[in-house]
Amino acid sequence: MNKSENKVEEEKSISDGDSAKKNDNKKEEKNTSLKNESPEEKLKEVQDKLLRSIAEMENQRRRFEKEKKEAFEFGGFNFAAESLSLIDNIDRAIISFKNDEKLKGNKDLTKIIDGIEIVKKDLVSIFKKNGIEAINCINKKFDPNFHQAMLEVENNTKEPGTVVQEIQKGYMMKERLLRPSLVGVSKKIEEKGRKK
């Protein structure tokens, strides 16, 4: 080996030794800081960690209980929302049969309509048992939380912003909105001969 290689090896071994000494010094500092803590301080630290762990576990338990309750109460929320189209279609069928000129003279028309309405009543009964009810909106003040305005109707007999027409029924499931009511809202009739 030549002199330059020996020198590099020496420098390398010195730097390796320095880093090992630094690591040892860090370990010693950590150990002395732990040794400097009194038993009361260590106990207090452990108690604090224990209390935090217990609080976190309690928060997690409450969160799971809430999620479980909501899953039980609103587990069928999407199914219920999609089932509303059944009632809509039944109503459309009844209106269609009643307005069909060809069927008006048919003596069995009332039997057909009665049968369809029995199915509708059963479906509404099932919905009510599960906390699903229609929103009553006619003659109520427009509320964007429950209603969706589809058109404005000129009307001076009602206060502006009153629901005067229901285009599609809205429904609630317990305290949650399943579907907003599609409504027509009153507005004042504008005077055409108004002076500016």
CYANA upper distance limits for C-alpha pairs under 8 A (distance plus 0.5 A):
  1 MET  CA      5 GLU  CA      6.84
  1 MET  CA      6 ASN  CA      7.25
  2 ASN  CA      6 ASN  CA      6.93
  3 LYS  CA      7 LYS  CA      6.68
  4 SER  CA      8 VAL  CA      6.81
  5 GLU  CA      9 GLU  CA      6.74
  6 ASN  CA     10 GLU  CA      6.67
  7 LYS  CA     11 GLU  CA      6.69
  8 VAL  CA     12 LYS  CA      6.59
  9 GLU  CA     13 SER  CA      6.68
 10 GLU  CA     14 ILE  CA      6.64
 11 GLU  CA     15 SER  CA      6.64
 12 LYS  CA     16 ASP  CA      6.61
 13 SER  CA     17 GLY  CA      6.57
 14 ILE  CA     18 ASP  CA      6.66
 15 SER  CA     19 SER  CA      6.78
 16 ASP  CA     20 ALA  CA      6.75
 17 GLY  CA     21 LYS  CA      6.65
 18 ASP  CA     22 LYS  CA      6.69
 19 SER  CA     23 ASN  CA      6.75
 20 ALA  CA     24 ASP  CA      6.72
 21 LYS  CA     25 ASN  CA      6.58
 22 LYS  CA     26 LYS  CA      6.77
 23 ASN  CA     27 LYS  CA      6.82
 24 ASP  CA     28 GLU  CA      6.67
 25 ASN  CA     29 GLU  CA      6.64
 26 LYS  CA     30 LYS  CA      6.70
 27 LYS  CA     31 ASN  CA      6.65
 28 GLU  CA     32 THR  CA      6.52
 29 GLU  CA     33 SER  CA      6.60
 30 LYS  CA     34 LEU  CA      6.79
 31 ASN  CA     35 LYS  CA      6.54
 32 THR  CA     36 ASN  CA      6.44
 33 SER  CA     37 GLU  CA      7.16
 37 GLU  CA     41 GLU  CA      6.56
 37 GLU  CA     42 LYS  CA      7.02
 38 SER  CA     42 LYS  CA      6.87
 39 PRO  CA     43 LEU  CA      6.53
 40 GLU  CA     44 LYS  CA      6.56
 41 GLU  CA     45 GLU  CA      6.63
 42 LYS  CA     46 VAL  CA      6.69
 43 LEU  CA     47 GLN  CA      6.54
 44 LYS  CA     48 ASP  CA      6.59
 45 GLU  CA     49 LYS  CA      6.79
 46 VAL  CA     50 LEU  CA      6.63
 47 GLN  CA     51 LEU  CA      6.60
 48 ASP  CA     52 ARG  CA      6.68
 49 LYS  CA     53 SER  CA      6.67
 50 LEU  CA     54 ILE  CA      6.67
 51 LEU  CA     55 ALA  CA      6.60
 52 ARG  CA     56 GLU  CA      6.60
 53 SER  CA     57 MET  CA      6.65
 54 ILE  CA     58 GLU  CA      6.70
 55 ALA  CA     59 ASN  CA      6.67
 56 GLU  CA     60 GLN  CA      6.63
 57 MET  CA     61 ARG  CA      6.62
 58 GLU  CA     62 ARG  CA      6.73
 59 ASN  CA     63 ARG  CA      6.67
 60 GLN  CA     64 PHE  CA      6.68
 61 ARG  CA     65 GLU  CA      6.67
 62 ARG  CA     66 LYS  CA      6.67
 63 ARG  CA     67 GLU  CA      6.67
 64 PHE  CA     68 LYS  CA      6.48
 65 GLU  CA     69 LYS  CA      6.63
 66 LYS  CA     70 GLU  CA      6.66
 67 GLU  CA     71 ALA  CA      6.48
 68 LYS  CA     72 PHE  CA      6.66
 69 LYS  CA     73 GLU  CA      6.62
 70 GLU  CA     74 PHE  CA      6.07
 70 GLU  CA     75 GLY  CA      7.74
 71 ALA  CA     75 GLY  CA      5.22
 76 GLY  CA     80 ALA  CA      6.44
 77 PHE  CA     81 ALA  CA      6.68
 77 PHE  CA    173 MET  CA      8.04
 77 PHE  CA    178 LEU  CA      7.99
 78 ASN  CA     82 GLU  CA      6.74
 79 PHE  CA     83 SER  CA      6.59
 80 ALA  CA     84 LEU  CA      7.06
 80 ALA  CA    178 LEU  CA      8.26
 81 ALA  CA    178 LEU  CA      6.18
 81 ALA  CA    179 ARG  CA      7.53
 83 SER  CA     87 ILE  CA      8.02
 84 LEU  CA     88 ASP  CA      6.99
 85 SER  CA     89 ASN  CA      6.52
 86 LEU  CA     90 ILE  CA      6.67
 87 ILE  CA     91 ASP  CA      6.70
 87 ILE  CA    120 LYS  CA      7.04
 87 ILE  CA    123 LEU  CA      8.05
 87 ILE  CA    124 VAL  CA      8.50
 88 ASP  CA     92 ARG  CA      6.74
 88 ASP  CA    168 GLN  CA      8.47
 89 ASN  CA     93 ALA  CA      6.56
 90 ILE  CA     94 ILE  CA      6.80
 90 ILE  CA    116 ILE  CA      7.50
 90 ILE  CA    117 GLU  CA      8.40
 90 ILE  CA    120 LYS  CA      7.19
 91 ASP  CA     95 ILE  CA      6.78
 92 ARG  CA     96 SER  CA      6.44
 93 ALA  CA     97 PHE  CA      6.63
 94 ILE  CA     98 LYS  CA      6.71
 94 ILE  CA    113 ILE  CA      6.62
 94 ILE  CA    116 ILE  CA      7.73
 94 ILE  CA    117 GLU  CA      8.34
 95 ILE  CA     99 ASN  CA      6.59
 96 SER  CA    100 ASP  CA      6.52
 97 PHE  CA    103 LEU  CA      7.41
 97 PHE  CA    109 LEU  CA      8.05
 97 PHE  CA    113 ILE  CA      7.94
 98 LYS  CA    103 LEU  CA      8.25
 98 LYS  CA    104 LYS  CA      7.51
 99 ASN  CA    104 LYS  CA      8.12
100 ASP  CA    104 LYS  CA      6.90
101 GLU  CA    105 GLY  CA      8.28
102 LYS  CA    106 ASN  CA      8.30
103 LEU  CA    109 LEU  CA      7.17
104 LYS  CA    109 LEU  CA      7.67
108 ASP  CA    112 ILE  CA      6.89
109 LEU  CA    113 ILE  CA      6.72
110 THR  CA    114 ASP  CA      6.43
111 LYS  CA    115 GLY  CA      6.64
112 ILE  CA    116 ILE  CA      6.81
113 ILE  CA    117 GLU  CA      6.64
114 ASP  CA    118 ILE  CA      6.75
115 GLY  CA    119 VAL  CA      7.06
116 ILE  CA    120 LYS  CA      6.84
117 GLU  CA    121 LYS  CA      6.61
118 ILE  CA    122 ASP  CA      6.75
119 VAL  CA    123 LEU  CA      6.75
120 LYS  CA    124 VAL  CA      6.64
121 LYS  CA    125 SER  CA      6.55
122 ASP  CA    126 ILE  CA      6.76
123 LEU  CA    127 PHE  CA      6.75
124 VAL  CA    128 LYS  CA      6.68
125 SER  CA    129 LYS  CA      6.80
126 ILE  CA    130 ASN  CA      7.02
127 PHE  CA    131 GLY  CA      6.87
127 PHE  CA    132 ILE  CA      5.35
127 PHE  CA    133 GLU  CA      7.30
128 LYS  CA    132 ILE  CA      5.57
128 LYS  CA    133 GLU  CA      6.38
130 ASN  CA    173 MET  CA      8.29
131 GLY  CA    172 MET  CA      8.32
131 GLY  CA    173 MET  CA      5.86
131 GLY  CA    174 LYS  CA      5.57
132 ILE  CA    171 TYR  CA      7.14
132 ILE  CA    172 MET  CA      6.06
132 ILE  CA    173 MET  CA      4.86
132 ILE  CA    174 LYS  CA      6.89
133 GLU  CA    171 TYR  CA      6.02
133 GLU  CA    172 MET  CA      6.02
133 GLU  CA    173 MET  CA      7.16
134 ALA  CA    169 LYS  CA      7.09
134 ALA  CA    170 GLY  CA      6.27
134 ALA  CA    171 TYR  CA      4.85
134 ALA  CA    172 MET  CA      6.90
135 ILE  CA    146 PHE  CA      8.35
135 ILE  CA    169 LYS  CA      7.38
135 ILE  CA    170 GLY  CA      5.81
135 ILE  CA    171 TYR  CA      5.80
135 ILE  CA    172 MET  CA      7.18
135 ILE  CA    181 SER  CA      7.62
137 CYS  CA    141 LYS  CA      8.47
137 CYS  CA    147 HIS  CA      8.44
137 CYS  CA    163 VAL  CA      6.93
137 CYS  CA    166 GLU  CA      7.95
137 CYS  CA    181 SER  CA      8.02
138 ILE  CA    162 THR  CA      8.45
138 ILE  CA    163 VAL  CA      5.80
138 ILE  CA    164 VAL  CA      6.06
138 ILE  CA    165 GLN  CA      6.98
138 ILE  CA    166 GLU  CA      7.33
139 ASN  CA    162 THR  CA      6.34
139 ASN  CA    163 VAL  CA      5.73
139 ASN  CA    164 VAL  CA      6.26
140 LYS  CA    162 THR  CA      6.17
140 LYS  CA    163 VAL  CA      6.10
141 LYS  CA    161 GLY  CA      6.51
141 LYS  CA    162 THR  CA      5.04
141 LYS  CA    163 VAL  CA      6.62
142 PHE  CA    147 HIS  CA      7.04
142 PHE  CA    161 GLY  CA      6.07
142 PHE  CA    162 THR  CA      6.03
142 PHE  CA    163 VAL  CA      6.25
142 PHE  CA    185 VAL  CA      7.61
143 ASP  CA    147 HIS  CA      6.12
144 PRO  CA    148 GLN  CA      6.68
145 ASN  CA    180 PRO  CA      8.16
146 PHE  CA    170 GLY  CA      7.97
146 PHE  CA    177 LEU  CA      7.58
146 PHE  CA    179 ARG  CA      8.39
146 PHE  CA    180 PRO  CA      5.47
146 PHE  CA    181 SER  CA      6.89
147 HIS  CA    170 GLY  CA      8.05
147 HIS  CA    180 PRO  CA      5.48
147 HIS  CA    181 SER  CA      5.18
147 HIS  CA    182 LEU  CA      6.55
147 HIS  CA    183 VAL  CA      7.10
148 GLN  CA    180 PRO  CA      6.58
148 GLN  CA    181 SER  CA      6.41
148 GLN  CA    182 LEU  CA      5.41
148 GLN  CA    183 VAL  CA      6.56
149 ALA  CA    182 LEU  CA      6.50
149 ALA  CA    183 VAL  CA      5.53
149 ALA  CA    184 GLY  CA      6.32
149 ALA  CA    185 VAL  CA      6.99
150 MET  CA    182 LEU  CA      6.65
150 MET  CA    183 VAL  CA      6.17
150 MET  CA    184 GLY  CA      6.28
150 MET  CA    185 VAL  CA      8.48
151 LEU  CA    183 VAL  CA      7.58
151 LEU  CA    184 GLY  CA      5.34
151 LEU  CA    185 VAL  CA      6.91
152 GLU  CA    184 GLY  CA      5.96
152 GLU  CA    185 VAL  CA      5.33
152 GLU  CA    186 SER  CA      6.16
152 GLU  CA    187 LYS  CA      6.77
153 VAL  CA    164 VAL  CA      8.19
153 VAL  CA    184 GLY  CA      6.76
153 VAL  CA    185 VAL  CA      6.30
153 VAL  CA    186 SER  CA      5.24
153 VAL  CA    187 LYS  CA      6.42
154 GLU  CA    186 SER  CA      6.20
154 GLU  CA    187 LYS  CA      5.43
154 GLU  CA    188 LYS  CA      6.02
154 GLU  CA    189 ILE  CA      5.53
155 ASN  CA    160 PRO  CA      8.39
155 ASN  CA    186 SER  CA      6.11
155 ASN  CA    187 LYS  CA      6.30
155 ASN  CA    188 LYS  CA      6.06
155 ASN  CA    189 ILE  CA      6.49
156 ASN  CA    187 LYS  CA      7.86
156 ASN  CA    188 LYS  CA      5.84
156 ASN  CA    189 ILE  CA      6.65
158 LYS  CA    162 THR  CA      7.08
158 LYS  CA    186 SER  CA      7.20
159 GLU  CA    186 SER  CA      7.58
159 GLU  CA    187 LYS  CA      7.99
159 GLU  CA    188 LYS  CA      8.40
160 PRO  CA    185 VAL  CA      8.02
160 PRO  CA    186 SER  CA      5.62
160 PRO  CA    187 LYS  CA      5.04
160 PRO  CA    188 LYS  CA      6.61
161 GLY  CA    185 VAL  CA      6.09
161 GLY  CA    186 SER  CA      5.91
161 GLY  CA    187 LYS  CA      6.90
162 THR  CA    185 VAL  CA      5.99
162 THR  CA    186 SER  CA      5.87
163 VAL  CA    183 VAL  CA      6.94
163 VAL  CA    184 GLY  CA      6.39
163 VAL  CA    185 VAL  CA      5.05
163 VAL  CA    186 SER  CA      6.80
164 VAL  CA    183 VAL  CA      8.02
164 VAL  CA    184 GLY  CA      6.36
164 VAL  CA    185 VAL  CA      6.21
164 VAL  CA    186 SER  CA      6.65
165 GLN  CA    183 VAL  CA      6.00
165 GLN  CA    184 GLY  CA      5.16
165 GLN  CA    185 VAL  CA      7.41
166 GLU  CA    181 SER  CA      7.54
166 GLU  CA    182 LEU  CA      6.63
166 GLU  CA    183 VAL  CA      5.03
166 GLU  CA    184 GLY  CA      6.79
167 ILE  CA    181 SER  CA      8.05
167 ILE  CA    182 LEU  CA      5.76
167 ILE  CA    183 VAL  CA      5.87
167 ILE  CA    184 GLY  CA      7.72
168 GLN  CA    181 SER  CA      6.23
168 GLN  CA    182 LEU  CA      5.46
168 GLN  CA    183 VAL  CA      7.56
169 LYS  CA    180 PRO  CA      7.99
169 LYS  CA    181 SER  CA      5.41
169 LYS  CA    182 LEU  CA      7.17
170 GLY  CA    178 LEU  CA      7.91
170 GLY  CA    179 ARG  CA      5.54
170 GLY  CA    180 PRO  CA      5.00
170 GLY  CA    181 SER  CA      4.22
170 GLY  CA    182 LEU  CA      7.55
171 TYR  CA    177 LEU  CA      6.94
171 TYR  CA    178 LEU  CA      5.87
171 TYR  CA    179 ARG  CA      5.77
171 TYR  CA    180 PRO  CA      7.09
171 TYR  CA    181 SER  CA      7.83
172 MET  CA    176 ARG  CA      6.11
172 MET  CA    177 LEU  CA      5.03
172 MET  CA    178 LEU  CA      5.56
172 MET  CA    179 ARG  CA      7.46
173 MET  CA    177 LEU  CA      6.70
173 MET  CA    178 LEU  CA      6.48
